[in-house]
Structure formats: structure tokens, C-alpha cells
């Protein structure tokens, strides 16, 4: 299943092109051109990763992603119109693992897919360690990839979990944006790429403030982030 990719895009010609290219790269590819059918296929458990276009007839890509995230953590890379930064931000906040603006080079898509799959594979290997991290009222259990705040489960996306794990492992120390992108997204930080900041913002919102109303995750201007140790 690690090589099975589902493309949800109403551009039939693009789907054929991407299917041919990804097949040559060793992937098995299916494509659907309708949002509702895409949801059904995406949550079937047959695919390692979903490539999802935002602009779809009927229900758009954002609604498709919302429905997927209610039942599945399957990695999703969204395709957005070039220059539409708001689409990227919304997609990441809903739970996309990465994004790629159209038009794009198929080689870049392959690189993004491989980066996400490497991160997922690495996460699966770390589960065997059953590592448990506790900082203040936050508990992270690597074995089943769950997070608790004061005993209450917090639902995180796979990227948010990876970011939190890195930060808690380095609690009290600054973690650069470049390091977070490499470890959590599995790729290098690109110029003007704010995706990691969106993920951190979403993570902050889900974790909330401490009982004393102080921030758990502090921004270190022009450098990165620091998870405050207690």
C-alpha cells in the first residue's frame, strides 16, 4: 500500500499525465474526478497518500479534505492555484500535510510525495519505541501517536504531531524553522514558504494556553520556535 496514490482532480488530462509520470517512478496510481467519489476512495484504506485539487465541481477540495479528516489521517497533498496563499493556509489548517501550487513540475510533486511518505514511515518505526514524552500537562505517546492535555485527548494531524514531538524532545531549546521543516515535512525550507508557521499556529490553538495563561510555544523572531519547559 505504501506505493498506492490517489489523485482527486477534475482535469482528466492532468490526471493522465501525472499517472503516467508517477507510474514510471514506481507508484500505483488511481484517479477520480469527482469530490464525493474522491472522499469514498480516500477513506477506503487502500492508499498511502492523496493528491487533492482545491478546485473541484460539486464539493470543493476543502470540503473533501474536511470529510477525509473526520475519519482518516491518510496524508494529503493539496494542489492550489499559484498565488492563492489563502487556499494554502486554509488547506493546511484543515489538515493537509503539504501543498503544491499549480502549474508545477511533476518532479516536484514526486519529491513532495516521497518526503511525506518518508516521514510517515519514520513515524511508524518510532511507534515501536513506545516513547512517552511529558512536559507540564501535555503528554505525547509515540506508540499510538496520541496527545493528551490534562488527561483529555487532543486530535492532531500527522504533521502537527511530528512538530509537537520535535518541540517536546527539545523543550526549553530553540528549534529553527529550517529544522522543523526538514524533520516534520521531510524537505528543505523554501523561500517564502510559511507552511510550517501555519501548522504551528494550528498546534497552538489546539493545545491552548497553560493554566497560568502563558504560551506553550514561543516564537523566536527570524529563527524558529521554543517549547517552554516547565
Order of alpha helices (4+ residues) and beta strands (2+ residues): beta-alpha-beta-alpha-beta-alpha-beta-alpha-beta-alpha-beta-beta-beta-beta-alpha-beta-alpha-alpha-beta-beta
